[in-house]
Amino acid sequence: MWTIIFHGIVLSFGLILPLGVQNVFIFQQGAYQRSYWRALPVILTASLCDTLLITLAITGVSVLVLASTWVKTILLLAGFVFLVYMGWITWNSKPRMIQEEKEVYSWKKQIAFAASVSLLNPHAILDTIGVIGTSSLQYAGQERWAFAISCIAVSWIWFFSLALAGRLVGRIDSSGKLMVVLNKCSAVIIWAVSLMMLWTLFAS
């Protein structure tokens, strides 16, 4: 059983670690908000959305989606457009330290944006369904749910830690210059991922 739990932890961590749209947004909110607790809406929303996607993937939706070539093609195309747009937003975003206070995301905007980058991000869906979902097929019963809980636990711990890291950077970087550099780097990474998705589409 411990081997299965370790498998879930390593696999989920490997998927969630790369700097994507969801991670960038959570990190930014941790840095921009006036306190760590004000970033809870984005943390909880992203965690719950990941929990939903992982649960759906492991209960068999992955088999249905991957069996349909046109569904996968639509997801890849939509993912490319989505990530190009999110990269543009990230590139042009400015930290709270050099913005007007009113531009800080409210809890409603945090929830809406976090839900969109979690549930409407085809790249995240393909990762969850294509990797976690198919990996879970080798297990059954309690073993499969132990694998699922391990993956879900990594998401929750990661998002809370990511917002905390953003908070620490925000306190250290009072001028906002470091966050501007991080935003530019994040945008480049997001665009690189979008190109990889486009390459996957034409190579398949």
C-alpha positions in Angstrom: 0.0 0.0 0.0 2.8 2.4 0.8 4.3 1.8 -2.6 1.0 2.9 -4.2 0.8 6.0 -2.0 4.4 6.9 -2.9 3.5 6.4 -6.6 0.6 8.8 -6.3 2.7 11.4 -4.5 5.6 11.3 -7.0 3.3 11.3 -10.0 1.1 14.2 -8.8 4.1 16.3 -7.7 5.7 15.8 -11.0 2.6 17.1 -12.8 1.9 20.0 -10.5 5.5 21.3 -10.1 5.9 22.9 -13.5 5.1 26.7 -13.5 1.7 26.9 -15.3 -1.2 29.3 -15.3 -2.8 27.9 -12.2 0.5 28.0 -10.2 1.3 31.5 -11.4 -2.0 32.8 -10.3 -1.9 31.3 -6.9 1.7 32.5 -6.3 0.7 36.0 -7.5 -2.3 36.2 -5.2 -0.2 35.1 -2.3 2.2 38.0 -3.1 -0.4 40.6 -3.9 -2.9 40.2 -1.1 -2.5 42.2 2.1 -2.5 39.0 4.2 -2.0 35.3 3.6 -5.6 34.5 4.6 -7.0 36.8 1.9 -5.5 34.4 -0.6 -7.6 31.5 0.9 -10.3 31.7 -1.8 -7.9 31.0 -4.6 -6.1 28.2 -2.6 -9.4 26.5 -1.7 -10.9 26.8 -5.2 -7.8 25.4 -7.0 -7.6 22.6 -4.5 -11.3 21.7 -4.8 -11.1 21.8 -8.6 -8.0 19.5 -8.7 -9.9 17.2 -6.3 -12.8 17.1 -8.7 -10.6 16.5 -11.8 -8.6 13.7 -10.1 -11.8 12.0 -8.8 -13.4 12.1 -12.3 -10.2 10.8 -13.9 -9.8 7.9 -11.6 -13.5 6.9 -11.7 -13.2 6.2 -15.4 -13.8 9.4 -17.4 -10.2 9.2 -18.6 -10.9 6.1 -20.6 -13.9 7.7 -22.4 -12.0 10.9 -23.2 -8.8 9.3 -24.5 -10.8 6.9 -26.6 -12.1 9.9 -28.6 -9.6 11.4 -31.0 -11.7 14.4 -31.8 -12.3 15.3 -28.1 -8.5 15.2 -27.6 -7.9 17.4 -30.7 -10.5 20.0 -29.5 -8.9 20.0 -26.0 -5.4 20.5 -27.4 -6.5 23.4 -29.7 -8.5 25.0 -27.0 -5.5 24.6 -24.7 -3.2 26.3 -27.1 -5.5 29.4 -27.4 -6.1 29.5 -23.7 -2.5 29.4 -22.7 -1.5 32.0 -25.3 -4.1 34.3 -23.9 -3.1 33.6 -20.3 0.6 34.1 -21.1 -0.3 37.6 -22.5 -2.2 38.4 -19.3 0.7 37.3 -17.2 3.3 39.2 -19.2 1.3 42.4 -18.8 0.3 42.0 -15.2 1.8 44.3 -12.6 2.2 43.6 -8.9 0.0 45.2 -6.3 3.0 47.2 -5.0 3.0 49.3 -8.2 -0.7 49.2 -8.9 -3.7 50.9 -7.4 -5.0 49.1 -4.4 -8.5 48.7 -6.0 -7.0 46.4 -8.6 -6.2 43.6 -6.1 -8.5 40.6 -6.8 -11.5 40.3 -4.5 -12.5 36.9 -3.2 -15.2 36.6 -5.9 -12.7 37.3 -8.6 -10.2 34.9 -7.1 -12.7 32.1 -7.1 -13.9 32.8 -10.6 -10.4 33.1 -12.1 -9.0 30.1 -10.2 -12.0 28.0 -11.3 -11.4 29.0 -14.9 -7.7 28.3 -15.0 -8.3 24.9 -13.2 -11.4 23.6 -15.0 -11.2 25.3 -18.4 -7.5 24.6 -18.9 -7.3 21.8 -21.4 -3.6 21.2 -20.6 -4.4 20.5 -17.0 -7.4 18.3 -18.0 -5.2 16.2 -20.3 -2.5 15.9 -17.6 -5.1 14.7 -15.0 -7.0 12.4 -17.3 -4.1 11.2 -19.5 -1.6 10.6 -16.8 -3.3 10.2 -13.4 -6.4 8.6 -14.8 -4.6 6.0 -16.9 -2.0 5.3 -14.1 -4.9 4.5 -11.7 -6.1 1.8 -14.0 -3.5 -0.6 -12.7 -5.1 -0.5 -9.3 -8.5 -1.5 -8.0 -10.7 -1.1 -4.9 -8.9 0.4 -1.9 -5.6 0.6 -3.7 -7.1 2.9 -6.4 -8.6 5.2 -3.7 -5.3 5.2 -1.8 -3.6 6.3 -5.1 -6.3 9.0 -5.6 -6.1 10.4 -2.0 -2.3 10.6 -2.4 -2.6 12.7 -5.6 -5.3 14.9 -4.0 -3.2 15.5 -0.9 -0.3 16.7 -2.9 -2.5 19.3 -4.6 -3.8 20.7 -1.4 -0.3 20.9 0.3 1.2 22.4 -2.9 -1.3 25.2 -3.3 -1.1 26.3 0.4 2.7 26.2 0.2 2.7 28.1 -3.1 0.6 31.0 -1.8 2.8 31.1 1.3 5.9 31.3 -0.9 4.3 34.1 -2.9 3.5 35.9 0.4 7.1 35.7 1.5 8.4 37.0 -1.9 5.8 39.8 -1.7 7.1 40.9 1.7 10.7 40.8 0.6 10.1 42.5 -2.7 8.5 45.8 -1.6 9.2 47.5 -4.8 7.5 44.9 -7.0 10.4 44.7 -9.4 11.1 41.0 -8.7 7.5 40.1 -9.3 7.6 41.9 -12.6 10.6 39.7 -13.6 8.8 36.5 -12.3 5.7 37.4 -14.3 7.8 37.8 -17.5 9.5 34.5 -17.0 6.2 32.8 -16.2 4.6 34.1 -19.4 7.5 32.7 -21.4 7.1 29.3 -19.8 3.3 29.4 -20.4 3.9 30.2 -24.1 6.4 27.4 -24.3 3.9 25.0 -22.9 1.3 26.2 -25.5 3.7 25.5 -28.3 4.4 22.1 -27.0 0.6 21.4 -27.1 0.5 22.6 -30.7 3.4 20.3 -31.5 1.7 17.4 -29.9 -1.4 18.1 -31.9 0.4 18.1 -35.3 2.7 15.2 -34.4 -0.1 12.9 -33.5 
